């Protein structure tokens, strides 16, 4: 029933914007000033969301009930935490979101955190499980595994060249 709007949000940031839009729409239902919900749809709500809400309104949907249930549905979406070394592009978000939908299922939002100190790769956290696939972890693990060889190489006397 809400998939037409829920499919438009991929990240927790987008969720937060949508919740603000829903709040503004709900408040407009009780305003007596000129414009009401149409004014909010035009001025404060993203066009793709406004299009869906207008369609529901034209279908005779009870807007107060619809917006309250939509808000509940949005708040019930689970988070898939992803830590990256770079700011992801829309294309990257689309690819990751599609992968999650195909492999884990629908109803998940990406909670993206940018942490340049991980150098590359990603850290994932989902339903209490954690995976560190960062480049810094791979480098640290390699240095730790080869610690003795590295120390021997560094501390070995070097032959003088003339």
CNS distance restraints for C-alpha pairs under 8 A (distance, minus, plus):
assign (resid   2 and name CA) (resid   6 and name CA) 6.02 0.50 0.50
assign (resid   2 and name CA) (resid  70 and name CA) 6.40 0.50 0.50
assign (resid   2 and name CA) (resid  73 and name CA) 7.54 0.50 0.50
assign (resid   3 and name CA) (resid   7 and name CA) 5.53 0.50 0.50
assign (resid   4 and name CA) (resid   8 and name CA) 7.19 0.50 0.50
assign (resid   4 and name CA) (resid  52 and name CA) 7.26 0.50 0.50
assign (resid   5 and name CA) (resid   9 and name CA) 7.37 0.50 0.50
assign (resid   5 and name CA) (resid  49 and name CA) 6.47 0.50 0.50
assign (resid   5 and name CA) (resid  52 and name CA) 7.11 0.50 0.50
assign (resid   6 and name CA) (resid  74 and name CA) 7.02 0.50 0.50
assign (resid   9 and name CA) (resid  14 and name CA) 5.58 0.50 0.50
assign (resid   9 and name CA) (resid  15 and name CA) 6.23 0.50 0.50
assign (resid   9 and name CA) (resid 109 and name CA) 7.53 0.50 0.50
assign (resid  10 and name CA) (resid  14 and name CA) 6.67 0.50 0.50
assign (resid  10 and name CA) (resid  15 and name CA) 7.69 0.50 0.50
assign (resid  10 and name CA) (resid  93 and name CA) 7.41 0.50 0.50
assign (resid  10 and name CA) (resid  94 and name CA) 7.83 0.50 0.50
assign (resid  10 and name CA) (resid  97 and name CA) 6.51 0.50 0.50
assign (resid  10 and name CA) (resid 108 and name CA) 7.71 0.50 0.50
assign (resid  10 and name CA) (resid 109 and name CA) 5.22 0.50 0.50
assign (resid  10 and name CA) (resid 110 and name CA) 6.05 0.50 0.50
assign (resid  11 and name CA) (resid  15 and name CA) 6.30 0.50 0.50
assign (resid  11 and name CA) (resid 109 and name CA) 4.90 0.50 0.50
assign (resid  11 and name CA) (resid 110 and name CA) 4.43 0.50 0.50
assign (resid  11 and name CA) (resid 111 and name CA) 5.83 0.50 0.50
assign (resid  11 and name CA) (resid 112 and name CA) 7.29 0.50 0.50
assign (resid  12 and name CA) (resid  16 and name CA) 6.19 0.50 0.50
assign (resid  12 and name CA) (resid  79 and name CA) 7.53 0.50 0.50
assign (resid  12 and name CA) (resid 109 and name CA) 5.90 0.50 0.50
assign (resid  12 and name CA) (resid 110 and name CA) 6.05 0.50 0.50
assign (resid  12 and name CA) (resid 111 and name CA) 5.31 0.50 0.50
assign (resid  12 and name CA) (resid 112 and name CA) 7.79 0.50 0.50
assign (resid  13 and name CA) (resid  17 and name CA) 6.40 0.50 0.50
assign (resid  13 and name CA) (resid 111 and name CA) 7.75 0.50 0.50
assign (resid  14 and name CA) (resid  18 and name CA) 6.17 0.50 0.50
assign (resid  15 and name CA) (resid  19 and name CA) 6.16 0.50 0.50
assign (resid  15 and name CA) (resid  74 and name CA) 6.97 0.50 0.50
assign (resid  16 and name CA) (resid  20 and name CA) 6.35 0.50 0.50
assign (resid  17 and name CA) (resid  21 and name CA) 6.31 0.50 0.50
assign (resid  18 and name CA) (resid  22 and name CA) 6.14 0.50 0.50
assign (resid  19 and name CA) (resid  23 and name CA) 6.11 0.50 0.50
assign (resid  19 and name CA) (resid  71 and name CA) 6.64 0.50 0.50
assign (resid  19 and name CA) (resid  74 and name CA) 7.60 0.50 0.50
assign (resid  20 and name CA) (resid  24 and name CA) 6.25 0.50 0.50
assign (resid  21 and name CA) (resid  25 and name CA) 6.17 0.50 0.50
assign (resid  21 and name CA) (resid  44 and name CA) 6.77 0.50 0.50
assign (resid  21 and name CA) (resid  45 and name CA) 5.64 0.50 0.50
assign (resid  22 and name CA) (resid  26 and name CA) 6.06 0.50 0.50
assign (resid  22 and name CA) (resid  67 and name CA) 6.41 0.50 0.50
assign (resid  22 and name CA) (resid  71 and name CA) 6.84 0.50 0.50
assign (resid  23 and name CA) (resid  27 and name CA) 6.18 0.50 0.50
assign (resid  24 and name CA) (resid  28 and name CA) 6.17 0.50 0.50
assign (resid  24 and name CA) (resid  40 and name CA) 6.96 0.50 0.50
assign (resid  24 and name CA) (resid  44 and name CA) 7.62 0.50 0.50
assign (resid  25 and name CA) (resid  29 and name CA) 6.60 0.50 0.50
assign (resid  25 and name CA) (resid  37 and name CA) 6.04 0.50 0.50
assign (resid  25 and name CA) (resid  40 and name CA) 6.36 0.50 0.50
assign (resid  25 and name CA) (resid  41 and name CA) 7.41 0.50 0.50
assign (resid  25 and name CA) (resid  67 and name CA) 7.77 0.50 0.50
assign (resid  26 and name CA) (resid  30 and name CA) 7.53 0.50 0.50
assign (resid  26 and name CA) (resid  64 and name CA) 6.51 0.50 0.50
assign (resid  26 and name CA) (resid  67 and name CA) 6.72 0.50 0.50
assign (resid  26 and name CA) (resid  68 and name CA) 7.96 0.50 0.50
assign (resid  27 and name CA) (resid  31 and name CA) 6.85 0.50 0.50
assign (resid  28 and name CA) (resid  36 and name CA) 5.20 0.50 0.50
assign (resid  28 and name CA) (resid  37 and name CA) 5.09 0.50 0.50
assign (resid  28 and name CA) (resid  40 and name CA) 6.97 0.50 0.50
assign (resid  29 and name CA) (resid  36 and name CA) 6.58 0.50 0.50
assign (resid  29 and name CA) (resid  37 and name CA) 6.09 0.50 0.50
assign (resid  29 and name CA) (resid  63 and name CA) 7.98 0.50 0.50
assign (resid  29 and name CA) (resid  64 and name CA) 7.28 0.50 0.50
assign (resid  31 and name CA) (resid  36 and name CA) 6.04 0.50 0.50
assign (resid  32 and name CA) (resid  36 and name CA) 6.91 0.50 0.50
assign (resid  35 and name CA) (resid  39 and name CA) 4.73 0.50 0.50
assign (resid  35 and name CA) (resid  40 and name CA) 7.78 0.50 0.50
assign (resid  36 and name CA) (resid  40 and name CA) 6.63 0.50 0.50
assign (resid  37 and name CA) (resid  41 and name CA) 6.07 0.50 0.50
assign (resid  38 and name CA) (resid  42 and name CA) 6.14 0.50 0.50
assign (resid  39 and name CA) (resid  43 and name CA) 5.96 0.50 0.50
assign (resid  39 and name CA) (resid  44 and name CA) 7.94 0.50 0.50
assign (resid  40 and name CA) (resid  44 and name CA) 5.09 0.50 0.50
assign (resid  40 and name CA) (resid  45 and name CA) 6.49 0.50 0.50
assign (resid  41 and name CA) (resid  45 and name CA) 5.06 0.50 0.50
assign (resid  41 and name CA) (resid  46 and name CA) 7.72 0.50 0.50
assign (resid  41 and name CA) (resid  47 and name CA) 7.85 0.50 0.50
assign (resid  41 and name CA) (resid  50 and name CA) 5.31 0.50 0.50
assign (resid  42 and name CA) (resid  47 and name CA) 7.70 0.50 0.50
assign (resid  42 and name CA) (resid  50 and name CA) 7.38 0.50 0.50
assign (resid  45 and name CA) (resid  49 and name CA) 6.60 0.50 0.50
assign (resid  45 and name CA) (resid  50 and name CA) 5.89 0.50 0.50
assign (resid  46 and name CA) (resid  50 and name CA) 6.07 0.50 0.50
assign (resid  47 and name CA) (resid  51 and name CA) 6.03 0.50 0.50
assign (resid  48 and name CA) (resid  52 and name CA) 6.62 0.50 0.50
assign (resid  49 and name CA) (resid  53 and name CA) 6.28 0.50 0.50
assign (resid  50 and name CA) (resid  54 and name CA) 5.96 0.50 0.50
assign (resid  51 and name CA) (resid  55 and name CA) 6.25 0.50 0.50
assign (resid  52 and name CA) (resid  56 and name CA) 6.33 0.50 0.50
assign (resid  53 and name CA) (resid  57 and name CA) 6.14 0.50 0.50
assign (resid  54 and name CA) (resid  58 and name CA) 6.11 0.50 0.50
assign (resid  55 and name CA) (resid  59 and name CA) 6.20 0.50 0.50
assign (resid  56 and name CA) (resid  60 and name CA) 6.60 0.50 0.50
assign (resid  56 and name CA) (resid  61 and name CA) 5.44 0.50 0.50
assign (resid  56 and name CA) (resid  63 and name CA) 7.86 0.50 0.50
assign (resid  57 and name CA) (resid  61 and name CA) 5.27 0.50 0.50
assign (resid  57 and name CA) (resid  62 and name CA) 7.38 0.50 0.50
assign (resid  57 and name CA) (resid  63 and name CA) 6.57 0.50 0.50
assign (resid  61 and name CA) (resid  66 and name CA) 6.88 0.50 0.50
assign (resid  62 and name CA) (resid  66 and name CA) 5.99 0.50 0.50
assign (resid  63 and name CA) (resid  67 and name CA) 5.85 0.50 0.50
assign (resid  64 and name CA) (resid  68 and name CA) 6.17 0.50 0.50
assign (resid  65 and name CA) (resid  69 and name CA) 6.11 0.50 0.50
assign (resid  66 and name CA) (resid  70 and name CA) 6.00 0.50 0.50
assign (resid  67 and name CA) (resid  71 and name CA) 6.04 0.50 0.50
assign (resid  68 and name CA) (resid  72 and name CA) 6.36 0.50 0.50
assign (resid  69 and name CA) (resid  73 and name CA) 6.19 0.50 0.50
assign (resid  70 and name CA) (resid  74 and name CA) 6.14 0.50 0.50
assign (resid  71 and name CA) (resid  75 and name CA) 6.17 0.50 0.50
assign (resid  72 and name CA) (resid  76 and name CA) 6.17 0.50 0.50
assign (resid  73 and name CA) (resid  77 and name CA) 6.79 0.50 0.50
assign (resid  77 and name CA) (resid 107 and name CA) 5.27 0.50 0.50
assign (resid  77 and name CA) (resid 108 and name CA) 5.55 0.50 0.50
assign (resid  77 and name CA) (resid 109 and name CA) 6.62 0.50 0.50
assign (resid  78 and name CA) (resid 107 and name CA) 6.46 0.50 0.50
assign (resid  78 and name CA) (resid 108 and name CA) 4.85 0.50 0.50
assign (resid  78 and name CA) (resid 109 and name CA) 6.14 0.50 0.50
assign (resid  79 and name CA) (resid 108 and name CA) 5.51 0.50 0.50
assign (resid  79 and name CA) (resid 109 and name CA) 4.86 0.50 0.50
assign (resid  79 and name CA) (resid 110 and name CA) 5.87 0.50 0.50
assign (resid  79 and name CA) (resid 111 and name CA) 6.09 0.50 0.50
assign (resid  79 and name CA) (resid 126 and name CA) 7.20 0.50 0.50
assign (resid  80 and name CA) (resid 108 and name CA) 6.37 0.50 0.50
assign (resid  80 and name CA) (resid 109 and name CA) 5.88 0.50 0.50
assign (resid  80 and name CA) (resid 110 and name CA) 4.98 0.50 0.50
assign (resid  80 and name CA) (resid 111 and name CA) 5.87 0.50 0.50
assign (resid  80 and name CA) (resid 124 and name CA) 7.51 0.50 0.50
assign (resid  80 and name CA) (resid 125 and name CA) 6.33 0.50 0.50
assign (resid  80 and name CA) (resid 126 and name CA) 5.20 0.50 0.50
assign (resid  80 and name CA) (resid 127 and name CA) 7.90 0.50 0.50
assign (resid  81 and name CA) (resid 110 and name CA) 5.94 0.50 0.50
assign (resid  81 and name CA) (resid 111 and name CA) 4.62 0.50 0.50
assign (resid  81 and name CA) (resid 112 and name CA) 6.16 0.50 0.50
assign (resid  81 and name CA) (resid 113 and name CA) 7.76 0.50 0.50
assign (resid  81 and name CA) (resid 124 and name CA) 5.72 0.50 0.50
assign (resid  81 and name CA) (resid 125 and name CA) 4.95 0.50 0.50
assign (resid  81 and name CA) (resid 126 and name CA) 6.26 0.50 0.50
assign (resid  82 and name CA) (resid 110 and name CA) 6.74 0.50 0.50
assign (resid  82 and name CA) (resid 111 and name CA) 5.98 0.50 0.50
assign (resid  82 and name CA) (resid 112 and name CA) 5.02 0.50 0.50
assign (resid  82 and name CA) (resid 113 and name CA) 6.32 0.50 0.50
assign (resid  82 and name CA) (resid 122 and name CA) 6.73 0.50 0.50
assign (resid  82 and name CA) (resid 123 and name CA) 5.82 0.50 0.50
assign (resid  82 and name CA) (resid 124 and name CA) 4.85 0.50 0.50
assign (resid  82 and name CA) (resid 125 and name CA) 6.60 0.50 0.50
assign (resid  83 and name CA) (resid 112 and name CA) 5.87 0.50 0.50
assign (resid  83 and name CA) (resid 113 and name CA) 4.73 0.50 0.50
assign (resid  83 and name CA) (resid 114 and name CA) 5.76 0.50 0.50
assign (resid  83 and name CA) (resid 115 and name CA) 6.50 0.50 0.50
assign (resid  83 and name CA) (resid 122 and name CA) 5.48 0.50 0.50
assign (resid  83 and name CA) (resid 123 and name CA) 4.93 0.50 0.50
assign (resid  83 and name CA) (resid 124 and name CA) 6.47 0.50 0.50
assign (resid  84 and name CA) (resid  88 and name CA) 7.91 0.50 0.50
assign (resid  84 and name CA) (resid 112 and name CA) 7.35 0.50 0.50
assign (resid  84 and name CA) (resid 113 and name CA) 6.32 0.50 0.50
assign (resid  84 and name CA) (resid 114 and name CA) 5.02 0.50 0.50
assign (resid  84 and name CA) (resid 115 and name CA) 5.86 0.50 0.50
assign (resid  84 and name CA) (resid 116 and name CA) 7.26 0.50 0.50
assign (resid  84 and name CA) (resid 118 and name CA) 7.38 0.50 0.50
assign (resid  84 and name CA) (resid 120 and name CA) 6.90 0.50 0.50
assign (resid  84 and name CA) (resid 121 and name CA) 6.66 0.50 0.50
assign (resid  84 and name CA) (resid 122 and name CA) 4.97 0.50 0.50
assign (resid  84 and name CA) (resid 123 and name CA) 6.85 0.50 0.50
assign (resid  85 and name CA) (resid 114 and name CA) 5.53 0.50 0.50
assign (resid  85 and name CA) (resid 115 and name CA) 4.94 0.50 0.50
assign (resid  85 and name CA) (resid 116 and name CA) 4.17 0.50 0.50
assign (resid  85 and name CA) (resid 117 and name CA) 6.80 0.50 0.50
assign (resid  85 and name CA) (resid 118 and name CA) 5.76 0.50 0.50
assign (resid  85 and name CA) (resid 119 and name CA) 5.56 0.50 0.50
assign (resid  85 and name CA) (resid 120 and name CA) 5.26 0.50 0.50
assign (resid  85 and name CA) (resid 121 and name CA) 7.14 0.50 0.50
assign (resid  85 and name CA) (resid 122 and name CA) 7.25 0.50 0.50
assign (resid  86 and name CA) (resid 114 and name CA) 5.83 0.50 0.50
assign (resid  86 and name CA) (resid 115 and name CA) 7.21 0.50 0.50
assign (resid  86 and name CA) (resid 116 and name CA) 6.43 0.50 0.50
assign (resid  86 and name CA) (resid 120 and name CA) 7.86 0.50 0.50
assign (resid  87 and name CA) (resid 114 and name CA) 6.20 0.50 0.50
assign (resid  88 and name CA) (resid  92 and name CA) 5.61 0.50 0.50
assign (resid  88 and name CA) (resid  93 and name CA) 6.37 0.50 0.50
assign (resid  89 and name CA) (resid  93 and name CA) 6.30 0.50 0.50
assign (resid  90 and name CA) (resid  94 and name CA) 6.08 0.50 0.50
assign (resid  91 and name CA) (resid  95 and name CA) 6.21 0.50 0.50
assign (resid  92 and name CA) (resid  96 and name CA) 6.19 0.50 0.50
assign (resid  93 and name CA) (resid  97 and name CA) 5.87 0.50 0.50
assign (resid  94 and name CA) (resid  98 and name CA) 5.98 0.50 0.50
assign (resid  95 and name CA) (resid  99 and name CA) 6.16 0.50 0.50
assign (resid  96 and name CA) (resid 100 and name CA) 6.23 0.50 0.50
assign (resid  97 and name CA) (resid 101 and name CA) 6.22 0.50 0.50
assign (resid  97 and name CA) (resid 109 and name CA) 7.82 0.50 0.50
assign (resid  97 and name CA) (resid 110 and name CA) 7.32 0.50 0.50
assign (resid  98 and name CA) (resid 102 and name CA) 6.13 0.50 0.50
assign (resid  99 and name CA) (resid 103 and name CA) 5.92 0.50 0.50
assign (resid  99 and name CA) (resid 104 and name CA) 7.92 0.50 0.50
assign (resid 100 and name CA) (resid 104 and name CA) 5.17 0.50 0.50
assign (resid 100 and name CA) (resid 105 and name CA) 6.30 0.50 0.50
assign (resid 100 and name CA) (resid 106 and name CA) 7.62 0.50 0.50
assign (resid 100 and name CA) (resid 108 and name CA) 7.67 0.50 0.50
assign (resid 101 and name CA) (resid 105 and name CA) 4.39 0.50 0.50
assign (resid 101 and name CA) (resid 106 and name CA) 4.99 0.50 0.50
assign (resid 101 and name CA) (resid 107 and name CA) 7.91 0.50 0.50
assign (resid 101 and name CA) (resid 108 and name CA) 7.78 0.50 0.50
assign (resid 102 and name CA) (resid 106 and name CA) 7.96 0.50 0.50
assign (resid 116 and name CA) (resid 120 and name CA) 7.75 0.50 0.50
assign (resid 117 and name CA) (resid 136 and name CA) 7.54 0.50 0.50
assign (resid 118 and name CA) (resid 122 and name CA) 7.64 0.50 0.50
assign (resid 118 and name CA) (resid 134 and name CA) 5.60 0.50 0.50
assign (resid 118 and name CA) (resid 135 and name CA) 6.07 0.50 0.50
assign (resid 118 and name CA) (resid 136 and name CA) 5.10 0.50 0.50
assign (resid 118 and name CA) (resid 137 and name CA) 7.61 0.50 0.50
assign (resid 119 and name CA) (resid 134 and name CA) 7.08 0.50 0.50
assign (resid 119 and name CA) (resid 135 and name CA) 5.67 0.50 0.50
assign (resid 119 and name CA) (resid 136 and name CA) 5.99 0.50 0.50
assign (resid 120 and name CA) (resid 134 and name CA) 5.66 0.50 0.50
assign (resid 120 and name CA) (resid 135 and name CA) 4.95 0.50 0.50
assign (resid 120 and name CA) (resid 136 and name CA) 7.38 0.50 0.50
assign (resid 121 and name CA) (resid 133 and name CA) 5.62 0.50 0.50
assign (resid 121 and name CA) (resid 134 and name CA) 4.29 0.50 0.50
assign (resid 121 and name CA) (resid 135 and name CA) 5.47 0.50 0.50
assign (resid 122 and name CA) (resid 132 and name CA) 6.58 0.50 0.50
assign (resid 122 and name CA) (resid 133 and name CA) 5.17 0.50 0.50
assign (resid 122 and name CA) (resid 134 and name CA) 4.80 0.50 0.50
assign (resid 122 and name CA) (resid 135 and name CA) 7.87 0.50 0.50
assign (resid 123 and name CA) (resid 130 and name CA) 7.49 0.50 0.50
assign (resid 123 and name CA) (resid 131 and name CA) 5.75 0.50 0.50
assign (resid 123 and name CA) (resid 132 and name CA) 4.47 0.50 0.50
assign (resid 123 and name CA) (resid 133 and name CA) 5.57 0.50 0.50
assign (resid 123 and name CA) (resid 134 and name CA) 6.01 0.50 0.50
assign (resid 124 and name CA) (resid 130 and name CA) 5.65 0.50 0.50
assign (resid 124 and name CA) (resid 131 and name CA) 5.12 0.50 0.50
assign (resid 124 and name CA) (resid 132 and name CA) 6.44 0.50 0.50
assign (resid 124 and name CA) (resid 133 and name CA) 7.83 0.50 0.50
assign (resid 125 and name CA) (resid 129 and name CA) 5.58 0.50 0.50
assign (resid 125 and name CA) (resid 130 and name CA) 4.44 0.50 0.50
assign (resid 125 and name CA) (resid 131 and name CA) 6.48 0.50 0.50
assign (resid 126 and name CA) (resid 130 and name CA) 6.57 0.50 0.50
assign (resid 132 and name CA) (resid 137 and name CA) 7.04 0.50 0.50
assign (resid 133 and name CA) (resid 137 and name CA) 6.98 0.50 0.50
assign (resid 133 and name CA) (resid 138 and name CA) 7.42 0.50 0.50
assign (resid 134 and name CA) (resid 138 and name CA) 6.57 0.50 0.50
assign (resid 135 and name CA) (resid 139 and name CA) 6.20 0.50 0.50
assign (resid 136 and name CA) (resid 140 and name CA) 6.00 0.50 0.50
assign (resid 137 and name CA) (resid 141 and name CA) 5.92 0.50 0.50
assign (resid 138 and name CA) (resid 142 and name CA) 6.09 0.50 0.50
assign (resid 139 and name CA) (resid 143 and name CA) 6.12 0.50 0.50
assign (resid 140 and name CA) (resid 144 and name CA) 6.08 0.50 0.50
assign (resid 141 and name CA) (resid 145 and name CA) 6.03 0.50 0.50
assign (resid 142 and name CA) (resid 146 and name CA) 6.07 0.50 0.50
assign (resid 143 and name CA) (resid 147 and name CA) 5.58 0.50 0.50
assign (resid 143 and name CA) (resid 150 and name CA) 7.85 0.50 0.50
assign (resid 146 and name CA) (resid 150 and name CA) 6.13 0.50 0.50
assign (resid 147 and name CA) (resid 151 and name CA) 6.14 0.50 0.50
assign (resid 148 and name CA) (resid 152 and name CA) 6.08 0.50 0.50
assign (resid 149 and name CA) (resid 153 and name CA) 6.09 0.50 0.50
assign (resid 150 and name CA) (resid 154 and name CA) 6.12 0.50 0.50
assign (resid 151 and name CA) (resid 155 and name CA) 5.93 0.50 0.50
assign (resid 152 and name CA) (resid 156 and name CA) 5.78 0.50 0.50
